[in-house]
Amino acid sequence: MDKKLDNDYDAFVIALTLAITAESDEKYQQVVPMLESLGRNFDAATIERAKKESIERVKELDALSE
């Protein structure tokens, strides 16, 4: 990934993407504290927007791997 993280929102979207694509429960559990910490900074609407953005990123990654 070549995008610089400029803010907590970008970091949150990336953490959500990592959680979605985690290859094991152990890897997922490693991301959870980051999600909890970053998620405290946002209201419910912003969290939902970040979820949608991370899902789109996963779809893009899936398309690249086909």
N, C-alpha and C positions, 0 to 999 in steps of 0.2 A: 504494500500500500504506500503510495507516494504522497498522500495528502497530509499536510501539516495540521495538527490539532490546534485550533485557535481558541477553543472555548470548551466549557463543560458539556454543552449540548452535543458537539461533534464527538466528544469522548463517550458520551452516553449512547449515542447511536452505534458507535463501533463496539462498545461493550455488549449491547443488545445483539448485534450481529454475531459476535463471538459466542454468546450464549446460545443462540439459535443453531449455530453450526458446530457447537462443541461435539467432539467425537466420542466423549464419554461423560458419565455423570461426574467423575472427578474433575474433568476440565470445566464442566459447567459450574461446579461448586467453587472453582477458583475465580470465576467471574462474578458470582453473586455478591460478594462484599463491595466490589466496585460499583455494581448496579445500584445497590442499596445506598451507598454513599452519594453517588452522583444524582440518583433519583430524588433525593431530598431537596434538591435545588429547583425542582420543577413542579408546576401544577399539573393536574390530571390531563388537561387538554394538550399540554406540551409533551407529556409522556406518551399519549396516544399518537401524536404526530411523529415522535421518535420511533415508536414501534412500527408504524407504517413505513417510514423511511428505511428502517433496518430490514424489514421484509422485502422491500424493493431491492435493496443491496444483495440480499441472499438470492433473489431471483436472477439478478444480473450475474452473480457468481456461478449459479447453476447453468446459466446459458453459456457462459464462457467455457465451462467444463464439458459441454456436449460436443 
